[in-house]
Amino acid sequence: MVTCTDRKASPPVTALRARDLSAADLPERAAEWERRLRTASEARVELAHLYQGDQWRRAQALAAVATHAGFAPRLYVASAGLGLRSVSSLAPSYAATFMTRHADSVASSTSQAADWWDHLQRMDESRNLSEIAASVGRILVVLSETYAQAMHRELLALAASGADTVLIGGACDLDGVLRIPANAALRNALGGTLTSLNVRMAAAWLQHCTPGRLITPAAKERWTAWVGQAARPERYARTPMSDAAVIDFIKDMKSRYPDSSRTRLLRLLRDKGMACEQKRFAGLYSSTIGQR
């Protein structure tokens, strides 16, 4: 199981953007969101084709890695707009996230995010992690800290289910779950951006598994030995940018990815090896977007 991505194959209509929900209390907003999804006239596409970007391509590639490791994988996606769905299910394009500073955030706190997730999980097509794990006996979960916090109650139920569970990333350790925290020191070996690090780590774990078995003592030993050899603490030596260069970057990225948040754009800038202090970037972002 992996998380959804901000980038979609097509931009969502206004009604399917979380920013355009009324300022009612959370249960009312969740009910309104469900109604909008259910009655949307926009084209519905498979989730496998709805999400875009490097992170999603890496997530889909996990299935091939899992097959090579001796499994018969089924891929599910955790979405702040849809709940937990199979990648073969259909949905219209939408904009919703648990990232609190994003324009389309569905919650302003961790507790609100958890309550929103519970509402999503009551929708007809949404699945349940424990039920999925019970049907196959094992599950590999790849989650950012933000999404793991929103799904904490569901993760606790999964941990109590007895299924072999590996959690890559996440927010905290859970009894009954083998958690492998995100480790930026592995980026030198795995490549890519921090955004896709958890997915790349998941692929690496599968490559170290005993064929057809998700968790074994031998796999843990191989993983520990590999991490010890591959880990390289990152040293940031980013290149400073002028205000004009930062503004040009913001304009360029917003033209390519109009729904990207300020936080995401700053992360993209830093992933390119460029430097800009967060408060300075926020000011330049506000002034630039305000001029358009």
MIGUSE-536601 format. One record per residue (C-alpha): chain; residue number from 1; x, y, z. Coordinates in steps of 0.2 Angstrom, whole numbers. Last residue first. Example, Ala and Ser with C-alpha at 12.3 -4.5 7.8 and 13.67 -1.06 7.14 Angstrom:
BEGIN
cadena, num, xx, yy, zz
A, 2, 68, -5, 36
A, 1, 62, -22, 39
This chain:
BEGIN
cadena, num, xx, yy, zz
A, 292, -3, 184, -56
A, 291, 4, 197, -45
A, 290, -2, 188, -29
A, 289, 7, 172, -34
A, 288, 23, 182, -35
A, 287, 21, 192, -19
A, 286, 16, 176, -9
A, 285, 30, 165, -16
A, 284, 43, 178, -12
A, 283, 37, 180, 6
A, 282, 36, 161, 8
A, 281, 54, 159, 0
A, 280, 61, 171, 12
A, 279, 53, 163, 27
A, 278, 59, 146, 21
A, 277, 77, 151, 18
A, 276, 82, 148, 0
A, 275, 96, 137, -7
A, 274, 97, 127, -23
A, 273, 102, 108, -25
A, 272, 88, 103, -36
A, 271, 80, 94, -21
A, 270, 80, 111, -13
A, 269, 69, 119, -26
A, 268, 58, 104, -26
A, 267, 55, 106, -8
A, 266, 52, 124, -9
A, 265, 39, 120, -23
A, 264, 31, 107, -12
A, 263, 29, 119, 3
A, 262, 22, 133, -8
A, 261, 8, 121, -14
A, 260, 7, 113, -31
A, 259, -9, 114, -40
A, 258, -3, 124, -55
A, 257, 11, 111, -59
A, 256, 19, 117, -75
A, 255, 15, 135, -74
A, 254, 17, 135, -55
A, 253, 34, 128, -57
A, 252, 40, 141, -70
A, 251, 33, 155, -60
A, 250, 41, 149, -44
A, 249, 58, 146, -52
A, 248, 57, 164, -60
A, 247, 53, 171, -43
A, 246, 68, 161, -35
A, 245, 80, 168, -48
A, 244, 74, 186, -46
A, 243, 76, 185, -27
A, 242, 94, 179, -30
A, 241, 99, 161, -27
A, 240, 111, 152, -15
A, 239, 118, 135, -21
A, 238, 116, 121, -9
A, 237, 129, 112, 0
A, 236, 119, 101, 11
A, 235, 128, 86, 18
A, 234, 119, 70, 18
A, 233, 124, 56, 29
A, 232, 129, 41, 18
A, 231, 121, 24, 22
A, 230, 126, 10, 10
A, 229, 137, -1, 20
A, 228, 127, -1, 36
A, 227, 111, -1, 27
A, 226, 116, -17, 18
A, 225, 121, -25, 34
A, 224, 105, -21, 42
A, 223, 95, -26, 27
A, 222, 104, -43, 26
A, 221, 101, -46, 44
A, 220, 83, -42, 43
A, 219, 81, -53, 28
A, 218, 89, -68, 38
A, 217, 77, -65, 53
A, 216, 62, -67, 41
A, 215, 49, -54, 36
A, 214, 40, -53, 19
A, 213, 42, -71, 13
A, 212, 40, -76, -5
A, 211, 59, -76, -9
A, 210, 69, -71, 7
A, 209, 68, -52, 7
A, 208, 83, -41, 2
A, 207, 75, -35, -14
A, 206, 59, -32, -6
A, 205, 67, -21, 6
A, 204, 76, -11, -8
A, 203, 59, -8, -16
A, 202, 52, -2, 0
A, 201, 67, 10, 2
A, 200, 63, 17, -15
A, 199, 45, 20, -10
A, 198, 50, 29, 6
A, 197, 63, 40, -4
A, 196, 50, 46, -17
A, 195, 48, 63, -10
A, 194, 66, 64, -4
A, 193, 72, 64, -22
A, 192, 80, 51, -32
A, 191, 95, 40, -29
A, 190, 94, 23, -19
A, 189, 113, 23, -14
A, 188, 115, 41, -10
A, 187, 97, 43, -4
A, 186, 101, 30, 10
A, 185, 106, 43, 22
A, 184, 89, 51, 21
A, 183, 82, 36, 31
A, 182, 63, 35, 32
A, 181, 60, 23, 47
A, 180, 59, 4, 44
A, 179, 44, -2, 55
A, 178, 41, -21, 58
A, 177, 24, -21, 65
A, 176, 17, -31, 80
A, 175, 19, -17, 92
A, 174, 20, 0, 83
A, 173, 34, 12, 80
A, 172, 30, 30, 76
A, 171, 27, 41, 61
A, 170, 27, 30, 46
A, 169, 42, 27, 34
A, 168, 42, 9, 28
A, 167, 29, -1, 38
A, 166, 32, -20, 36
A, 165, 17, -31, 42
A, 164, 16, -50, 44
A, 163, -3, -51, 49
A, 162, -7, -53, 67
A, 161, -22, -42, 67
A, 160, -16, -31, 81
A, 159, -4, -21, 71
A, 158, -18, -18, 57
A, 157, -29, -11, 71
A, 156, -16, 0, 77
A, 155, -13, 5, 58
A, 154, -31, 10, 57
A, 153, -30, 21, 72
A, 152, -15, 29, 66
A, 151, -21, 33, 48
A, 150, -20, 52, 49
A, 149, -3, 50, 58
A, 148, 3, 38, 45
A, 147, -2, 51, 31
A, 146, 9, 65, 39
A, 145, 23, 54, 43
A, 144, 24, 47, 25
A, 143, 18, 30, 22
A, 142, 23, 14, 13
A, 141, 14, -2, 19
A, 140, 19, -19, 15
A, 139, 6, -32, 19
A, 138, 5, -50, 24
A, 137, -7, -64, 28
A, 136, -16, -62, 11
A, 135, -35, -60, 15
A, 134, -31, -55, 33
A, 133, -20, -41, 27
A, 132, -34, -34, 16
A, 131, -46, -35, 30
A, 130, -34, -26, 42
A, 129, -30, -12, 29
A, 128, -48, -8, 26
A, 127, -56, -4, 9
A, 126, -65, 11, 3
A, 125, -78, 9, -11
A, 124, -94, 12, 0
A, 123, -87, 27, 10
A, 122, -85, 23, 29
A, 121, -66, 24, 27
A, 120, -67, 42, 21
A, 119, -76, 47, 38
A, 118, -62, 38, 48
A, 117, -49, 47, 37
A, 116, -57, 64, 42
A, 115, -56, 60, 60
A, 114, -38, 55, 59
A, 113, -34, 72, 49
A, 112, -44, 81, 63
A, 111, -33, 74, 76
A, 110, -17, 78, 67
A, 109, -22, 96, 65
A, 108, -29, 108, 51
A, 107, -38, 95, 41
A, 106, -43, 93, 23
A, 105, -29, 102, 15
A, 104, -32, 108, -2
A, 103, -22, 125, -1
A, 102, -8, 115, 7
A, 101, -1, 120, 24
A, 100, -9, 106, 34
A, 99, -3, 92, 22
A, 98, -17, 79, 24
A, 97, -22, 81, 5
A, 96, -36, 84, -6
A, 95, -37, 89, -25
A, 94, -48, 78, -36
A, 93, -48, 70, -53
A, 92, -63, 58, -55
A, 91, -62, 41, -48
A, 90, -61, 22, -54
A, 89, -54, 7, -45
A, 88, -39, -2, -52
A, 87, -27, 6, -40
A, 86, -37, -3, -26
A, 85, -43, 10, -14
A, 84, -40, 16, 4
A, 83, -49, 33, 7
A, 82, -54, 44, -7
A, 81, -49, 62, -5
A, 80, -35, 60, 8
A, 79, -29, 45, -2
A, 78, -21, 28, 3
A, 77, -17, 18, -13
A, 76, -18, -1, -15
A, 75, -7, -12, -25
A, 74, -10, -31, -26
A, 73, 6, -42, -27
A, 72, 9, -60, -31
A, 71, 25, -62, -22
A, 70, 42, -71, -26
A, 69, 54, -56, -25
A, 68, 52, -54, -44
A, 67, 34, -51, -41
A, 66, 37, -38, -28
A, 65, 49, -29, -39
A, 64, 36, -28, -53
A, 63, 23, -22, -40
A, 62, 35, -9, -33
A, 61, 36, -1, -51
A, 60, 19, 6, -47
A, 59, 25, 16, -32
A, 58, 41, 21, -42
A, 57, 30, 28, -56
A, 56, 19, 37, -42
A, 55, 34, 45, -34
A, 54, 41, 51, -51
A, 53, 25, 60, -56
A, 52, 7, 56, -60
A, 51, -9, 49, -52
A, 50, -25, 46, -62
A, 49, -18, 31, -73
A, 48, -17, 19, -59
A, 47, -32, 27, -51
A, 46, -42, 21, -65
A, 45, -52, 35, -73
A, 44, -68, 43, -70
A, 43, -74, 57, -82
A, 42, -82, 72, -73
A, 41, -101, 71, -69
A, 40, -97, 71, -50
A, 39, -112, 64, -40
A, 38, -103, 52, -29
A, 37, -87, 63, -27
A, 36, -98, 78, -23
A, 35, -108, 68, -10
A, 34, -93, 61, -2
A, 33, -86, 79, 0
A, 32, -102, 85, 7
A, 31, -102, 71, 20
A, 30, -84, 75, 25
A, 29, -88, 94, 26
A, 28, -103, 90, 37
A, 27, -93, 78, 49
A, 26, -78, 91, 49
A, 25, -88, 106, 55
A, 24, -94, 119, 41
A, 23, -81, 130, 32
A, 22, -88, 126, 15
A, 21, -78, 115, 3
A, 20, -69, 125, -10
A, 19, -51, 122, -3
A, 18, -55, 103, -4
A, 17, -55, 103, -23
A, 16, -68, 93, -31
A, 15, -81, 106, -34
A, 14, -68, 117, -43
A, 13, -65, 104, -56
A, 12, -49, 94, -55
A, 11, -34, 96, -66
A, 10, -30, 81, -77
A, 9, -17, 67, -76
A, 8, -15, 71, -57
A, 7, 0, 78, -47
A, 6, -3, 78, -28
A, 5, 1, 60, -26
A, 4, -8, 45, -18
A, 3, 0, 35, -4
A, 2, 6, 17, -5
A, 1, 0, 0, 0
